[in-house]
Amino acid sequence: MKNIAISTEKFIDWNGGLDFIKRVISVLAEAAKKQEVKIFIFVQSEKKYKRHKGLKRAYYKFMSKFLDKITLEKTCAGFEEFSGLIFVKYLPKQLPKALKKFKIDIMLPHITPDYFKLETKTIGYLHDCQHKYYPEFFSKEEIEVRNTFFENMINSDGKIIVNANSVKNDLIKFFNATPENLSVLPFLPTLKPEYLNDSTQSIKKYNLSERYFLLSNQFWAHKDHATAFKAFAKLVKSPQYNDLELICTGLMEDYRNPQHIEDLKTLIENLGCTEKIRILGLVPKSEQIEIMKSSLALIQPTLFEGGRGGGSVWDAISLGVSSVVSDIEPNLEIKEENMLFFKTKDENDLALKMEEIINSPKQKVTREQLIEKSQKNAKKLNDFLLDLINKSL
């Protein structure tokens, strides 16, 4: 039996990364159930209190225990139903020792180039080359850091997972990556069966309209909320669509452009949509899913993605919810029903596609069909990952 370590380092620091690593774990957990492999979830802990002395040291030592517990609980959340998972907390410098202690055969998917230098076999992960296409979204320092990070990861000559063929092509184009070292994860959306339970009671507090679209992204500039807002404003000018709402969920932060959120709020006011474009902020995952299930469609206006559609489109497809997405290269790799593509940054085309969704009969997909599809996808993903692991050992 192989011992596989799942590296959660850095993935658990942002919601998209957390969702991604949870999908990897949930898929491999099925193999653990069948005792084909043994899964270890590695969670990094850091004793920052050692930097201080006296009362400060005592305070930070106390806080580290509390924060470590929160981090571990956050990582463990959602995996209690799986058997065969062992959670390992380690300090950065103790990783080699922890890998040896638990006799780990391979660790994946990590986003730290230095980990290729470990005695234990590893598989890395690279997200996207957004800084090559939209350098204006990054500082000069960030671009240098990203370039160095990518170069070091690629030059280490280890196996690397990417989330789209477009990312693979970009890594070859910009960083001269070896194609054989890059493995593209297949796009196979899965879901938790409990997501299909009726939990409408949990979202009644939001007093949502009977008809609404959902935009579920963190408020980064490249997610292009502005195009969606302008398209929606055009749509609701028509009396027959006056009851519509555009519901937005996601973390309202963009450290690269702190003014971005305020600019979006000003845009909403100027469009005369303060009552109809509603920003709920970051909501619990279960509530986000329930809001999505009752929506007319998910709107994904993003300018750039390292994966096909981003996490919200993955969820929408798994739930049988329609999506209207920008026609950027990674998104066009998606071959699913209930999807419409609009011209990126074109609010007129997006408005037309949203209207098409409203006037199209909704395809009925049963709970059983969604679960069956999810199970088939999970098996294919499991087979893909196990095959990649075997080839890397």
C-alpha positions as CSV (number, residue, x, y, z in Angstrom):
1,M,0.0,0.0,0.0
2,K,1.3,3.4,-1.0
3,N,1.5,6.3,1.6
4,I,0.5,9.5,-0.1
5,A,0.9,12.9,1.5
6,I,-1.4,15.8,0.4
7,S,0.4,19.1,0.8
8,T,-2.1,21.8,2.0
9,E,0.6,24.5,2.4
10,K,-0.5,27.8,0.8
11,F,-3.6,26.2,-0.7
12,I,-5.6,26.7,2.6
13,D,-4.7,30.5,2.6
14,W,-7.3,31.3,-0.1
15,N,-10.8,30.0,-0.8
16,G,-10.2,28.8,-4.3
17,G,-7.0,27.0,-3.2
18,L,-8.9,25.4,-0.3
19,D,-11.7,24.2,-2.6
20,F,-9.1,22.8,-5.0
21,I,-7.2,20.9,-2.4
22,K,-10.5,19.5,-1.0
23,R,-11.4,18.1,-4.4
24,V,-8.0,16.4,-4.6
25,I,-8.4,14.9,-1.2
26,S,-12.1,13.8,-1.7
27,V,-11.2,12.0,-4.9
28,L,-8.2,10.2,-3.4
29,A,-10.1,9.4,-0.3
30,E,-12.2,7.0,-2.3
31,A,-9.0,5.0,-3.0
32,A,-8.2,5.2,0.7
33,K,-11.6,3.7,1.5
34,K,-10.8,0.7,-0.7
35,Q,-7.4,0.5,1.0
36,E,-5.6,1.0,-2.3
37,V,-3.6,3.8,-0.7
38,K,-3.1,5.5,2.6
39,I,-3.7,9.3,2.7
40,F,-1.9,11.7,5.0
41,I,-3.0,15.4,5.0
42,F,0.0,17.5,5.8
43,V,-0.7,20.9,7.5
44,Q,2.1,23.3,8.1
45,S,2.5,24.9,11.5
46,E,5.0,27.6,12.4
47,K,6.2,28.5,15.9
48,K,6.6,32.2,15.4
49,Y,6.8,32.8,19.2
50,K,10.4,31.7,19.1
51,R,11.2,35.1,17.5
52,H,10.2,36.8,20.7
53,K,11.3,36.9,24.4
54,G,9.7,37.3,27.8
55,L,6.0,38.1,27.9
56,K,5.8,38.5,24.1
57,R,7.1,35.0,23.7
58,A,4.6,33.6,26.2
59,Y,1.7,35.5,24.4
60,Y,2.7,34.3,20.9
61,K,3.2,30.8,22.2
62,F,-0.3,30.8,23.6
63,M,-1.7,32.3,20.4
64,S,0.1,29.8,18.2
65,K,-1.6,26.9,19.9
66,F,-5.0,28.6,19.2
67,L,-4.2,29.5,15.6
68,D,-2.7,26.1,14.8
69,K,-5.9,24.5,16.0
70,I,-8.0,26.8,13.8
71,T,-5.8,26.0,10.8
72,L,-6.0,22.3,11.4
73,E,-9.8,22.4,11.9
74,K,-10.1,24.5,8.7
75,T,-8.2,21.9,6.7
76,C,-10.0,18.9,8.3
77,A,-13.4,20.4,7.7
78,G,-15.4,18.4,5.2
79,F,-13.4,15.2,5.3
80,E,-14.7,13.6,8.4
81,E,-16.8,11.2,6.4
82,F,-13.7,9.7,4.7
83,S,-11.8,6.8,6.3
84,G,-8.1,6.3,5.9
85,L,-7.1,9.9,6.3
86,I,-4.4,10.9,8.8
87,F,-3.8,14.6,9.6
88,V,-0.1,15.5,10.2
89,K,0.9,18.9,11.6
90,Y,4.6,19.8,11.0
91,L,7.0,22.7,11.3
92,P,8.6,23.9,8.1
93,K,12.1,22.6,8.9
94,Q,10.7,19.3,10.1
95,L,9.0,18.3,6.8
96,P,11.7,15.8,5.7
97,K,11.5,14.2,9.2
98,A,7.7,14.0,9.1
99,L,7.8,12.5,5.6
100,K,10.3,9.9,6.8
101,K,8.3,9.2,10.0
102,F,5.2,8.3,8.2
103,K,7.0,6.5,5.4
104,I,5.5,8.7,2.7
105,D,6.1,7.4,-0.9
106,I,5.1,10.6,-2.6
107,M,3.7,14.1,-1.8
108,L,1.4,16.2,-4.0
109,P,0.4,18.8,-5.2
110,H,2.8,21.3,-3.6
111,I,3.6,24.8,-4.7
112,T,7.0,25.1,-3.2
113,P,9.9,24.5,-5.7
114,D,12.4,23.6,-2.9
115,Y,10.3,20.5,-2.2
116,F,11.6,18.9,-5.3
117,K,14.9,18.6,-3.4
118,L,13.4,16.3,-0.9
119,E,14.4,12.7,-0.8
120,T,10.6,11.9,-1.0
121,K,9.1,11.9,-4.5
122,T,6.9,14.9,-5.1
123,I,4.5,16.4,-7.7
124,G,4.2,20.1,-8.0
125,Y,1.4,22.5,-9.0
126,L,1.5,25.7,-11.0
127,H,-1.6,28.0,-11.3
128,D,-1.4,30.4,-14.3
129,C,0.7,32.9,-16.2
130,Q,-1.7,35.8,-15.6
131,H,1.2,38.2,-14.9
132,K,2.4,37.7,-18.5
133,Y,-0.9,38.8,-20.0
134,Y,-2.0,41.4,-17.4
135,P,1.2,42.8,-15.9
136,E,-0.9,45.9,-14.8
137,F,-2.5,43.7,-12.1
138,F,0.9,43.2,-10.4
139,S,3.7,45.2,-9.0
140,K,7.2,44.8,-10.5
141,E,8.3,42.9,-7.4
142,E,5.4,40.5,-7.7
143,I,6.2,39.8,-11.3
144,E,9.8,39.1,-10.4
145,V,8.7,36.8,-7.6
146,R,6.3,34.9,-9.9
147,N,8.8,34.5,-12.7
148,T,11.5,33.2,-10.3
149,F,9.0,30.9,-8.7
150,F,7.9,29.4,-12.0
151,E,11.4,29.1,-13.3
152,N,12.6,27.3,-10.2
153,M,9.7,24.9,-10.2
154,I,10.1,24.1,-13.9
155,N,13.9,23.8,-13.8
156,S,13.7,21.4,-11.0
157,D,12.5,18.9,-13.7
158,G,9.9,17.3,-11.5
159,K,6.3,16.4,-12.5
160,I,3.8,19.3,-12.3
161,I,0.0,19.4,-12.4
162,V,-1.8,22.2,-14.1
163,N,-5.5,22.9,-14.4
164,A,-5.9,23.7,-18.1
165,N,-4.3,23.0,-21.5
166,S,-3.8,26.7,-21.9
167,V,-1.7,26.8,-18.8
168,K,0.4,24.0,-20.1
169,N,0.9,25.8,-23.4
170,D,1.8,29.1,-21.6
171,L,4.4,27.3,-19.4
172,I,6.0,25.9,-22.6
173,K,5.8,29.3,-24.3
174,F,7.0,31.6,-21.5
175,F,9.3,29.2,-19.5
176,N,10.4,26.6,-21.9
177,A,8.8,23.8,-19.8
178,T,9.3,20.2,-20.8
179,P,5.8,19.1,-22.1
180,E,6.3,15.6,-20.7
181,N,6.6,17.0,-17.1
182,L,3.3,18.8,-17.3
183,S,0.0,16.9,-16.6
184,V,-3.3,18.6,-17.2
185,L,-6.0,17.7,-14.7
186,P,-9.1,16.6,-16.6
187,F,-12.2,18.8,-16.1
188,L,-14.5,16.4,-14.2
189,P,-16.8,18.3,-11.8
190,T,-17.8,16.4,-8.7
191,L,-20.1,17.3,-5.8
192,K,-21.1,16.3,-2.3
193,P,-24.5,14.5,-2.4
194,E,-25.6,16.6,0.6
195,Y,-25.4,19.7,-1.6
196,L,-28.5,18.4,-3.4
197,N,-30.6,18.4,-0.2
198,D,-33.1,21.2,0.2
199,S,-31.5,23.9,2.4
200,T,-33.5,26.9,1.2
201,Q,-34.3,27.8,4.8
202,S,-30.6,28.7,5.3
203,I,-30.7,31.5,2.7
204,K,-34.1,33.0,3.5
205,K,-32.3,35.7,5.5
206,Y,-31.1,37.2,2.2
207,N,-34.6,37.9,0.9
208,L,-33.6,37.0,-2.6
209,S,-35.8,37.8,-5.6
210,E,-37.6,34.9,-7.2
211,R,-35.4,35.4,-10.3
212,Y,-31.8,36.2,-10.0
213,F,-28.4,35.6,-11.5
214,L,-25.3,34.7,-9.4
215,L,-21.8,36.0,-9.7
216,S,-19.6,34.2,-7.3
217,N,-16.0,35.4,-7.4
218,Q,-13.5,37.1,-5.1
219,F,-13.5,40.8,-6.0
220,W,-10.2,40.7,-7.9
221,A,-9.9,43.2,-10.8
222,H,-9.3,40.5,-13.3
223,K,-12.7,38.9,-12.4
224,D,-14.3,41.8,-14.3
225,H,-17.4,42.4,-12.2
226,A,-17.8,45.7,-14.1
227,T,-18.8,44.0,-17.4
228,A,-21.4,41.9,-15.6
229,F,-22.8,44.9,-13.8
230,K,-23.2,46.9,-17.1
231,A,-24.8,43.9,-18.8
232,F,-27.3,43.4,-16.0
233,A,-28.1,47.2,-16.0
234,K,-29.0,46.9,-19.7
235,L,-31.2,43.9,-19.1
236,V,-33.3,45.3,-16.3
237,K,-34.2,48.4,-18.3
238,S,-36.8,46.2,-19.9
239,P,-40.1,46.1,-17.9
240,Q,-40.3,42.3,-18.2
241,Y,-36.9,41.9,-16.4
242,N,-37.5,44.6,-13.8
243,D,-37.8,42.0,-11.0
244,L,-34.4,40.5,-11.6
245,E,-31.4,40.7,-9.2
246,L,-27.7,40.1,-9.6
247,I,-26.4,38.5,-6.5
248,C,-22.6,38.7,-5.8
249,T,-20.8,36.5,-3.3
250,G,-17.1,36.4,-2.6
251,L,-14.3,38.0,-0.5
252,M,-14.3,41.8,-1.0
253,E,-10.6,42.4,-1.2
254,D,-8.0,43.2,-3.8
255,Y,-4.8,44.1,-2.1
256,R,-3.2,45.1,-5.5
257,N,-5.9,47.7,-6.0
258,P,-7.6,48.7,-2.7
259,Q,-9.8,51.3,-4.5
260,H,-11.3,48.6,-6.8
261,I,-14.2,47.7,-4.5
262,E,-15.2,51.3,-4.0
263,D,-15.0,51.8,-7.8
264,L,-17.4,48.9,-8.3
265,K,-19.8,50.4,-5.7
266,T,-19.7,53.7,-7.5
267,L,-20.4,52.0,-10.8
268,I,-23.5,50.3,-9.3
269,E,-24.8,53.7,-8.1
270,N,-24.1,55.3,-11.5
271,L,-26.0,52.4,-13.2
272,G,-29.0,53.0,-11.0
273,C,-28.8,49.4,-9.7
274,T,-28.2,49.8,-5.9
275,E,-31.3,47.9,-5.1
276,K,-30.8,45.2,-7.8
277,I,-27.1,44.4,-7.7
278,R,-26.6,43.0,-4.2
279,I,-23.2,42.2,-2.8
280,L,-23.4,39.7,0.0
281,G,-19.7,39.3,0.5
282,L,-18.1,36.0,1.6
283,V,-20.8,33.6,2.7
284,P,-20.5,30.0,4.0
285,K,-19.9,27.4,1.3
286,S,-23.2,25.7,2.0
287,E,-25.1,29.0,1.5
288,Q,-23.2,29.8,-1.7
289,I,-24.2,26.4,-3.1
290,E,-27.9,26.9,-2.1
291,I,-28.0,30.4,-3.6
292,M,-26.4,28.9,-6.8
293,K,-29.0,26.1,-7.0
294,S,-31.9,28.6,-7.1
295,S,-30.3,31.0,-9.6
296,L,-31.3,31.4,-13.2
297,A,-27.6,30.9,-14.0
298,L,-24.1,31.6,-12.8
299,I,-22.3,34.5,-14.5
300,Q,-18.5,34.2,-14.9
301,P,-17.1,37.3,-16.7
302,T,-13.5,36.7,-15.8
303,L,-10.6,38.0,-17.9
304,F,-8.2,35.3,-16.9
305,E,-8.2,31.9,-15.2
306,G,-5.7,29.2,-14.5
307,G,-8.4,26.6,-14.6
308,R,-11.4,26.1,-16.8
309,G,-14.2,28.4,-15.5
310,G,-12.8,28.7,-12.0
311,G,-14.3,27.0,-8.9
312,S,-17.8,28.5,-9.3
313,V,-18.3,27.0,-12.8
314,W,-17.1,23.7,-11.5
315,D,-19.8,23.8,-8.8
316,A,-22.5,25.0,-11.2
317,I,-21.9,22.2,-13.6
318,S,-21.9,19.6,-10.8
319,L,-25.3,21.0,-9.7
320,G,-26.8,21.1,-13.1
321,V,-27.0,24.9,-13.0
322,S,-26.6,26.9,-16.3
323,S,-23.5,29.1,-16.7
324,V,-22.7,32.1,-18.9
325,V,-18.9,32.5,-19.1
326,S,-16.4,34.6,-20.9
327,D,-14.8,33.1,-24.0
328,I,-11.3,33.1,-22.8
329,E,-9.1,30.2,-23.8
330,P,-9.3,28.1,-20.6
331,N,-13.1,28.4,-20.5
332,L,-13.5,27.3,-24.1
333,E,-11.9,24.0,-23.1
334,I,-15.1,23.2,-21.2
335,K,-17.4,20.8,-23.1
336,E,-20.5,20.7,-21.1
337,E,-24.2,21.3,-21.6
338,N,-26.1,24.2,-20.0
339,M,-23.2,26.6,-20.9
340,L,-23.2,29.8,-23.0
341,F,-20.1,31.8,-23.9
342,F,-20.0,35.5,-24.4
343,K,-17.4,37.8,-25.9
344,T,-15.0,38.8,-23.1
345,K,-15.5,42.4,-21.8
346,D,-18.6,42.8,-24.1
347,E,-21.5,43.8,-21.9
348,N,-23.9,43.8,-24.9
349,D,-23.2,40.2,-25.8
350,L,-23.4,39.2,-22.1
351,A,-26.8,40.9,-21.8
352,L,-28.0,39.0,-24.8
353,K,-26.8,35.7,-23.4
354,M,-28.4,36.4,-20.0
355,E,-31.7,37.1,-21.8
356,E,-31.3,33.8,-23.8
357,I,-31.0,32.0,-20.5
358,I,-34.2,33.6,-19.1
359,N,-36.2,32.7,-22.2
360,S,-34.8,29.1,-22.6
361,P,-36.7,26.2,-20.9
362,K,-34.6,24.9,-18.0
363,Q,-33.3,21.4,-18.6
364,K,-34.4,19.1,-15.7
365,V,-31.7,17.0,-14.2
366,T,-32.6,14.6,-11.4
367,R,-30.7,14.2,-8.2
368,E,-29.9,10.6,-9.2
369,Q,-28.4,11.8,-12.6
370,L,-26.2,14.4,-10.9
371,I,-24.9,11.9,-8.3
372,E,-24.3,9.3,-11.0
373,K,-22.3,11.8,-13.1
374,S,-20.4,13.0,-10.1
375,Q,-19.4,9.4,-9.1
376,K,-18.2,8.7,-12.6
377,N,-16.2,11.9,-12.7
378,A,-14.7,11.1,-9.3
379,K,-13.6,7.7,-10.5
380,K,-12.0,9.1,-13.6
381,L,-10.2,11.8,-11.5
382,N,-9.1,9.1,-9.1
383,D,-7.7,6.9,-11.9
384,F,-5.9,9.9,-13.4
385,L,-4.2,10.9,-10.1
386,L,-3.3,7.3,-9.2
387,D,-1.8,6.8,-12.7
388,L,0.2,10.0,-12.3
389,I,1.4,8.9,-8.9
390,N,2.5,5.5,-10.2
391,K,4.3,7.1,-13.1
392,S,6.1,9.5,-10.8
393,L,7.4,6.8,-8.4
